[in-house]
């Protein structure tokens, strides 16, 4: 099993939205490295669900990968925000996975709190300039955040 962190703006799609829907496609990602990480994901991989562009940003809960990478349909929606004119059904450029709801944490674990945990110091999320919306997390980092969620 591998572990991941996926960022979303809660006013666009929150942990509560995923809880209500049970599962959804993680569509609209337009960064090649983030796309490639989704292509590496396997069924059952666990995901730290991160609320970004909010005050405070932080980890809101857990999700899991419930469908492997497949073409992101939003790339074909001509009037959509994520349309890509270079993408075709025969040669899609963008892929996404489906994630399913696992758990909403009793509290949001804010970014500032994560920065204060020595065991997380090498986490991709905490690196200067890190903006990736999909990123790998080590088992040690994942376990550390799970422990924080129980405080």
Buried (B, 14 or more C-beta within 10 A) or exposed (E): EBBBBBBBEBEEBBBEEBBEEEBBBBBBBBEEEBBEBBEEBEEEBBBBBBBBEBEEBBBBBBBBBBBEBBBBBBBBEEEEEBEBEEBEEEEBBBBBBBBBBBBBBEBBBBBEBBEEBEEBEEBEBBEEEEEBBBBBBBEEBBEBBBEBBEE
